[in-house]
Amino acid sequence: MAGGGATVCVTGAGGFIASWVVKLLLSRGYTVHGTVRHLSDEKTGHLKRLENAAGNLRIFKADLLDYDAMAAAVVGCQGVFHVATPVPSEDLTDPELQMLGPAVTGTTNVLKAASSANVQRVVVVSSMVAVEISPKDWPEGKVRDERCWSDREFCRSIESWYPVAKIISEEAALAYGQQTGLDVVTINPGLVFGPMLQPTVNTTIQFLIYFLKGGPDPVKNKLWHIVDVRDVADAMLLLYEVPEATGRHICAPHVISARDLLDLLKSMYPDYPCIANESILDRDHPAPMTSDKLKKIGWSCRPLEETIVDTVECCLRAGFLDHVGGETSCRFPPLLNQI
Ligand SMILES: NC(=O)c1ccc[n+]([C@@H]2O[C@H](COP(=O)([O-])OP(=O)(O)OC[C@H]3O[C@@H](n4cnc5c(N)ncnc54)[C@H](OP(=O)(O)O)[C@@H]3O)[C@@H](O)[C@H]2O)c1
């Protein structure tokens, strides 16, 4: 499946991860059909300015719940990168409407569209949250790999809707592949940091901004798995191009607790107030996840410090780290305290 000249579709193209996927694909000579919900300059301007975009990027307006619009974007494509899923920065008021519908029905729509267009392979972006949350039948201290699934019913019982949506949609995507013969592979990224191409701050970058600026919300001393957005894009292209890639792929190389991450940020950026040590609430650390399966097909990643430096520089340039200690209240996205 290697090689430029092919046409591929990227869903949610204007988002944080998808924008880097579009950039990488265009740089490798692919023609890209990018779907966005809104054709505004905020969602598409940064894509149109990418190298090779003028000739090789077509933008389609498509909501995940609109099968016909999605199918129109996938026609003529050999591959699909299904990236779009809501990643809300605020609490949900209607989980079915705001999360489960777009994530689950949306994924099914994309897969059906891919089948009708005779697509060769679909790379579906799942998440670490489908791997690491209270997995059933997984020994406590055992390193988590692709056989490990988060406990969907536990997540539902605590109304943690983002993980519920990611678990169900990844299960459904893999099952759809098995039932229909469509070649579906999934990727499970950890917490994604890195420079942003889009002009607005996405939910996971708010994590880093909050740690540096400080604010009123307590955070859990979770064992985080961090990965650079550029390395996620590389992994996704590899998963598309390497024929033997199959099933799930954890993409979560840097393991660090919230407390250790805070110490690292304080040592790198002593001029920022950072969150208070006391606002980090203790919790048990389960065994980490391994990204070995991805590494075995040739994936490598940059060091965590480089990712942090590049993220902070990007935020500084865009003014997202202004108003430290000022009137603008900085909040920790609730979703990130639920996982
Ligand atoms: N960031 C992370 O740490 C991380 C980690 C693991 C997995 N992921 C997964 O990676 C993917 C991208 O996340 P991201 O961090 O790049 O977040 P993001 O920037 O918020 O991107 C999400 C994208 O999904 C689109 N979208 C949401 N609802 C939609 C709908 N109903 N119809 C069509 N498009 C819709 C958004 O479009 P609008 O801009 O119009 O809202 C946006 O383009 C998601 O599947 C997420 O679950 C992210």
The ligand as an ORCA input file, in Angstrom:
! r2SCAN-3c Opt
* xyz 0 1
  N      -5.259     13.873     21.735
  C      -5.066     12.758     22.370
  O      -4.369     12.697     23.400
  C      -5.664     11.475     21.858
  C      -5.227     10.280     22.421
  C      -5.752      9.078     21.947
  C      -6.689      9.089     20.930
  N      -7.114     10.277     20.426
  C      -8.097     10.218     19.352
  O      -7.580     10.924     18.237
  C      -8.636     11.477     17.480
  C      -8.386     12.952     17.247
  O      -8.290     13.611     18.485
  P      -7.569     15.023     18.621
  O      -6.816     14.999     19.883
  O      -6.898     15.363     17.367
  O      -8.824     15.959     18.885
  P      -9.482     17.138     18.039
  O      -8.458     18.084     17.593
  O     -10.592     17.638     18.876
  O     -10.044     16.375     16.778
  C     -11.295     15.737     16.787
  C     -11.841     15.831     15.386
  O     -13.077     15.119     15.309
  C     -14.001     15.946     14.643
  N     -15.374     15.618     15.004
  C     -15.938     15.598     16.233
  N     -17.228     15.286     16.137
  C     -17.504     15.112     14.821
  C     -18.665     14.791     14.091
  N     -19.845     14.593     14.676
  N     -18.576     14.708     12.740
  C     -17.401     14.926     12.115
  N     -16.259     15.239     12.759
  C     -16.315     15.326     14.097
  C     -13.648     17.339     15.079
  O     -14.237     18.279     14.225
  P     -14.558     19.777     14.752
  O     -13.244     20.472     14.723
  O     -15.550     20.285     13.791
  O     -15.107     19.633     16.157
  C     -12.143     17.280     14.974
  O     -11.718     17.483     13.661
  C      -9.914     11.145     18.241
  O     -10.451      9.964     17.688
  C      -9.421     10.890     19.654
  O     -10.289     10.030     20.352
  C      -6.629     11.461     20.863
*
